[in-house]
Amino acid sequence: MEKKERPPVYYSDYLQLDKILHAQHPESAKEGVRADDEMLFIIIHQTYELWFKQILHELSIVRDIFLQPNIQNNTPDIYNSLHRLKRICSILEIAVSQIGVIETMTPLDFLDFRDLLRPASGFQSIQFKMIEATLGLSFEQRFGKAYYLSQLTPVDVQKVKDLEHKKSLLTLINEWLERMPFVKKKEYWDGISDTSFWAKYRDVYESSLMEIEKPNLWVFDSIFIDDHNYPPGRAFSADASRNALFIMLYRDQPLLQLPYDLLSTLLEIDELLSMWRHRHIHMVQRTIGKRVGTGGSSGAEYLRGAADSHYVFKELAELTSFLLPRHLLPKLPERVIHDLSYRE
């Protein structure tokens, strides 16, 4: 069968530049007010929304991978997930640095058109809230929940709630960690209970603590030793927390290197989102001081509250409290080392 010839692709048609480059309609121009920096303000925020769309695209691919009932650590799936999460980090680095461009707009430049934007606000970025929900930020964790509901249309509120009812990346990572066998399979430990590993680890960990750090032991016991006192409300289960720490401790083992990089990249995403929020806080303080936001929020004060509470993978970050230097780590059984190595 003869292959049908495709029509030529033209650059501006392919990128839909006619739509994109004519999608800036300053409110100041509509009112006959001169505000030269409103064009910059619009383009900056449109650029953010395009990057947010790409982040949601990457997260959707990663979610589909982790929705599988089983993922082998030595298959392309883990690398593909890691690659896409690192791309999200690169995008977020751009998002942080892009604030430097909008900061070239002075407070007086902004005041030329600011009041014309009410009640529109960056708070109403539905894509950013979809990113947070996809990562695993629940409605109950959101700072200023009443304000959150009042500023979005019912359609947009439903979009986020629909995502909150799907398995978030946080939940999927928890399930993936729970399936890892190296800590909980009894045969790996020569017939002894895997809790003996954590009991032995606890002894060494305790001896490494300064007196002021001793309260860490109670937390360690509740997570790694005593299932009956496992702290309520944690996103990660006891098995997932143990396996995550095990990955951090023995990350040099070949089959744990990619899982370790993946956990580290999730923490980097949290860190970059925090950096973006804090750069935003300083930009708002510099631009409007203590005035309220265009959407009616308390401005920088609201942003600070969200920045302090909207961490998704904080339980992974807290596990670093329980690390030991390599030379103090308990020696792994030969069978565990064998199965953590690449083999023919």
Secondary structure, DSSP 8 states (H G I E B T S, - for coil): ----------HHHHTTHHHHTT----HHHHHT---TTHHHHHHHHHHHHHHHHHHHHHHHHHHHHHTSS---TTSHHHHHHHHHHHHHHHHHHHHHHHHHHHTTS-HHHHHTTGGGGTT--GGG-HHHHHHHHHHT--GGGSTTHHHHHHHS-HHHHHHHHHHHTS--HHHHHHHHHHT--TTT-GGGGTTS-THHHHHHHHHHHHHH--GGGTTHHHHHIIIII-GGG--TT-SS-HHHHHHHHHHHHTTTSGGGHHHHHHHHHHHHHHHHHHHHHHHHHHHHHHHHTT---TTSS-THHHHHHHHHH--SSHHHHHGGGG---GGGS----HHHHHHTS---
